[in-house]
Amino acid sequence: MKNVTPYFILVFIFLMASLPTAVAQEEPVVKPFIRKQKGVGIVAGDSTFSLKFQFRIQNRARYNSVSDSDLSPESFEFRVRRLRLKLEGFVVDPRLTYYVQLSFSRGDMDWRGPDDAVVNSSPNLVRDAMIFYNPTKDLKLGLVRPNFPATVSV
């Protein structure tokens, strides 16, 4: 049994020395991509995971004058109406896809009224969350948590 130990150590040293060259020959771990007006994303080297980011912002500016005849400024307002981040891709298999849309602006989180604590003390950050599985070309199964607004605001 004592004679096996030096051989084991030599084999272990040989495997550890050859490991960097074996790893260097593999494909990259992550492949980034950019598609015009479609977002920025990454795909795992073995195609088991993808993630695409899309960003959207809507600003609003308002100018109030004193009256129709006097156009001097009475007040200004600048704010971010919508600030959203969309994430989508697939996990493990391209047939298992996901879609998540997050909202980060105060005007897009269903806050209402002057006292926000009374109306809504915990704004909804998740706008949409969906997981789909496409076992065939004509069949799509999904778990969906959409956000349906009760009223449409301008």
N, C-alpha and C positions, 0 to 999 in steps of 0.2 A: 504494500500500500504506500510505503514511503517513496517508491520509485515513480509513482504516478504524478505526484505533486509537481516536480520540475517540468514535466511535459505539459501539464495543465497550465502552469504559469507561462510557459513559452507560447502556447496556443492563445492564451488570453492576451499577451503582449502583442502578438501578431495581429489578432483581430482588432485591438484598439488602435494599432498603428495604421491599419488599412481602412478604418472607419471614415476618416476625413475625405479620402479619395472616393469612397463609395457614395458619401453624401453629396459631394461636389458634382457628381454626374446626374443627380436627380433633377427633375424640372423645378422651376421656381415654386415656392410655397404659395405665393399670391400673385395673380396676374391682374394688374389694374387696367381699367378701360375708361374712356371718355367718349360719350356719344352726344353729338350736337343737339341741344334742347331735350335730351333724354336723361341727363344726369351723369354722375361719376360713380364708378363701381369697382368692385373687386370680385375675382373668382378664384377659388382655391385651385392649386396646381393639379389636384386629382379630380377636380370638378364635383366635389361633394358639397360645396357651399358657394353661394353667390350673394352679394349685397350691393344694391344700387341706391345711391342717395340722390334726392332731388330737393331743391330748396325754393321756396316761394315767399315773396314779401310784397305786401300792398301798403303803400303809404297814403296818408290823407293830409291835405293842407286846407285850411279854411281861413278866409279873410272877411271880417265883418266891418262894414263902414258905418259911420254915424247915421247917415240917412241917404236917400236916393240922390239928393242934390249935393250933400257934403260927403265926398268920398275919402275923407281922412279916416285913418284906422281907428276902430273902436276896440277890436280884439283880433288876435291871431290864434290859430290852433294848428299844431303839427303833431301827428301821432302815427303809430304803426297800427293799421287796421287788422292785417293778417300777417302772421309769421309762421310758416309751416315747414315741417321737414317730413319728407316721404321716404320710407325705406321699403324696398321690395327685393325679392330674390327667391332662391330655392334652398332647401336643406336636404342633404343626403341623396336625393333623387330629383332630377329636374321636373318630375311630375308632382312633387310636393312643394308648393309655392306659398309664400306669405306676402302680406301687404300691411304696412302700418303707417298711419299718418298722424303726426303729433302737431299740436298747436301751442305756440309759445307767447302769443301776444294777448294782452289784457282785453282788447276789443273782440277777440275771437274765442274767448273762453266762457261765454254766457254770463258775464258779470253784468248786472243791471242796477240802476239806481245810484244815489249819492253815497249810501252806506253799504258798501259791498259785503261787509261781514253779516248783515242781516239777510241778504238775498242768497248769497252763495259763499260759504266759507272755504270750500275746497273746489276750485275750478277743475274742469275736466280737461286734462292734458291730451288724452288719447281721442282723436277724432274718429278714426277707423282702425279696426284690427281684423284681419281676415287670414284664414289658412285654407288653402284649397288642395285637393288631390285629384289628379286627372288619370284615372286608371286606363281609360281609352280615349280616343279622339273625340267621341261624341258624349262622354259622361264626365261631369265635373262635380265633385262633392266638396262642401265647404262648411266651415265654422266661421260665422260672421258676427262682429260686434260693431255695427255702423252707428254713426251719430246722426240722427235725424233732427234738424232744428224745428222747434215748434213754430217759430215765426222767422220770416226772412227779413233781415235788417239791411238798410241801405248804408 
